[in-house]
Amino acid sequence: MFPVSDTWEDCFSKGMQGIFAAELKTHGPDEEIEMLTKAMVEKVIPRLLRPLETEGRTVVPRLVHGDLWDGNASVDVSTGSPLIFDATPYMLTTNELGPWRGARHKKTRAYVEEYMKHFQVSEPAVEFNDRRELYCLRFDMHASSLYPGNLRFRGIVKDTMYKLLDKYGEGYEGCAERHGLVAA
């Protein structure tokens, strides 16, 4: 559950902590994933999401599907109209693109390009794909929590966390200091 919060960073962070807890409940304790989770919450999430709401930038929450992937979207064959199924939370629009990044889904780059014709990429735009990777982590961790005994998704999650930590492990404060900004 992604709670109502004053910032997107806080909302996403708290929601992810719930998803991390569900995954640990399914597969049991794992010192490595617990260490990675702590670093994601303390360093990577603030580093990638706080800039969306600093230096005069704001995000506008919108009603989004929240789990839009090829299994939850189709086309009405009689009308040609799009159909979507399942959940609808109120969150940042680009979070919608998270599951599209997963190799197991059929949403190609063409879907992302069309989506972005209708919704402008939030600044800093250079970090757009890394934010998508962070949002995809939510879906991969959730998938891991659904399959007791199958650690394939846990492995994918760990790889993603290490990749993001390698790039953003200095956290928001480290980045702000390096760029001469005041850390929020």
N, C-alpha and C positions, 0 to 999 in steps of 0.2 A: 504494500500500500504506500502510495506517495502522498504524504500529508500536506494539508494546506500550510504554507509557510510564507514568510515575508520575502524570501529570495528563492530563485530557481536552484541555486547551489544547495541551500538548506533542504529544500524539498527533495531534490535528487539524492543527496547524501543520506537522508533519513530513509528514503525508499530503498536505496541500495543496501543499507544496513539490514533491513528486513529481509531482503532477498538473499544476502550473504548468510544470515541466520538460518533461513529455510534450507539452504544448500548444506550447511553444516549439520542440520538436524537429519537430513536424508542420508548423508554419507559418513557422518561422525567427525570427530575432531581431526584437524590436520594443521599442525604447527605452521607449515609453510603458507597455507592459504589464509590462516588467521593473521600472520605477519603481513602478507600482501594486502589483505583487506584493510588492515589498520593504516598502511601506507597510502592506499587508494583514498580512503576517507580523509586522512590528514593532509595529504600532499596533492595527489593528482586531481581529485574532484575540485578542490578549491582553485587549483592552478588553471584548469580548463574552463570552469564555469563562472568563477568570480569576475573575470574580465568582461563577461557579457553584461554585467551590471555595475561597472566602474567607469571612471573617466567620462561621465555624462551619458553612458549607454544604459539603456533599459531593455528589458524583454517584455513582450506582451503575451501573457498566457492565453491560449486559445483552446477551444474544445477540439480535442484530437482523438483519434481512435485509440491509440496507446499500444496496440498490438497488431499493427497492420503488416501482414505478410501474405504470401500467396495463398495460404490456407484460409485466410479471413477476408479475402477479396476475390471478386469474380465479376463476370459480365452477364447480365440477363440476356439470354440468347434470343428472346422474342422482341426485345426493345433495343438492345445494344447499350443499355444504361449500366453504369457501374453499380455493383452491390458490395456492401461491407457488412461484416458480422462481428459481434462481440462487444468488448468494453469500450467506454468513451470517457477518459479522464480529462481534466483541465490542466494542461502543462505546456511547455515550450514546444512549438511546432516541429523543430528539427529532431526532437526526440523520436518522432514518428519514423525517421529513417533508420533507426537503430537495427531492427531485425533485417532490414534489406541488405545489410553488410555481410551477414552470415552466409558462408559458402553453401549451406544446406537449402537456402531459399533461391527462388528463381527471379527475383527482382534485379534486373540488370542496371547498368549505368544509365540507360535510357530513361528508366523510371525516375532516378534521382534528378537527371537533367530536366525532365518535364516538371517534377515537383518544384524545383528551384526557379522555374519560370513564374511560378505563382507565389512563392515565398522567398524573400530575399535572405541570403546568408547573413547571419549575425556576425558582427565584428567581435574579435579579430577573425576575419575570414580565412586567414592563413591556417588557422587551427580547426577549420570546419571538419576535415576528414578525421582528425584526432578526436574531436567531440563525438563524431559518428561512431568511432571505435569504442569510446567510453559508453555510449548509449547501447551499442551492440552487446557489450559486456553484461548489461542488465539481462538481456534475453538469453545469452549463453549460460549465465549463472542460474537463471530460472529454469532453463532446460535441464541443467545438471540436477536441480532439486527434484525434477519429475521422474527420474529414472534411478531408483535405488540399485546399487551394485554396478552401475555403468559409469565409469569414471572418465569416459571420453570427453564429455563437456568440461569436466573439472580441469582436464589437461589443456583444453582450448582456453579456458578462463585464465589459468596460470600464465600461459604464453602471452595472452593479451595484457595481463597485469604487468608482467615483467617489461614488455615493450613500452607501455605507457609510463611506467616508473623510470625506465631508462631515459626517457625523453623529458619527463616532467617531475622527476623526483625532488627537485629543489623546492617544489611547492610554490604557492603564490608569493609568499614573502620573499623567497630567494630570487624569483624573477623580478619582482617589483624593485628590490634593492639593486639588482644588476642593471636595470633600466632607469634607475634614478627616480622611481615612482614612490609615492607614499602607499605603504601596504594598508589595505582596508581591513 
